[in-house]
């Protein structure tokens, strides 16, 4: 019995030692490349216009006095006009060349009056912002120094989901803090960030880590830590990094020209759902569905139309709208490209010349009216004033949505532009077009919602809404 106990103890000890040997050791990586990671602090002059609450008149004995003194600006004379104060923020960055070029996030340095870079040896430099790109959240900055320790650039496309990665940065101002985790996913698309195929990790990232490098186990930078998904403002296990090849491409353009050029089609696109794919006769829900083509755009000149589904762009398969957005943006303006689209239940090849992406924002929409149908929609025809404001010449306003229409995602304020690619100009016409669909069938509606155009698929279930 004693021999069995000794044997089990030896086996347990061996298992513990073996598992310890299997765990990664980041010490050599941090020792070799930690010096290339910097702390970035910025200052900005903020004008206080009196719109924000200020410290109330409290006695120093009041238990809330110290709170207001620390966290709220002191009371000022309301007739003294706007006051200015200095706001500061912290972030991270890393050195990409020995002569002082660094990468960080655009949101770290945007609108800063002064940018200070502090190295691990405590030297501080005033930095010049060479340029920044808000769409990818990349900024290139420069300090006047030489023989600086620089990072080694890796290849994000060779990353594997599940492999270890390391982040070094300055969370909450704690310089050169090291955290580690694994790659959770690749090619993630985030809302309002269609130009970056994010690397998702579970590496602990907190305020101040922004702009810092994400290393693979070879010590190569594969990404720039950019943002987190959180309901509390702190780390919750979902971190996102910009692939370093995307960042280097942007930084090269910033260094040489200071302006980022992106290809532009001039279309509004949306995801293909199973129901939409069925309604368009597609075998599977893939590709990018064109919901609107802008007037005078390269897409219109090239013959693309609403309801086309882009399956390939310049020979590359398009699985989702994010794929198309990235491929178009990465192409150079003026380049002739080929697209394969699904149109009227068959493939069609289209060739066109890309334009340059303009810097503009869309305009939002308005509403009024009344009339109900079997889909559960209460509709009203648009007035001429509304059409003019929305810059459209047809459409029906959704006053209310219930039943199958509501379940499909339609809501009050939506503008229905067409029923399966046929423009609708009256409530009677809409009812005629939808009444032909049998129970169980799927009808695709093209809908304008604020500044977005999209398709919504409604499956008729035969019951009253």
Helices and strands as residue ranges (DSSP letters): H 2-22, H 27-33, G 34-36, E 37-48, H 65-71, E 83-95, E 101-104, H 106-109, E 114-118, E 124-133, E 138-142, E 152-153, G 156-158, E 164-169, G 171-173, E 177-190, E 193-201, E 213-215, E 220-228, E 239-243, H 244-256, E 263-264, E 267-271, H 274-279, E 288-293, H 298-302, E 309-313, E 316-317, H 321-330, E 336-343, E 346-353, E 355-356, E 377-381, H 384-390, E 396-401, H 403-407, E 415-419, E 422-423, H 427-435, E 442-449, E 452-459
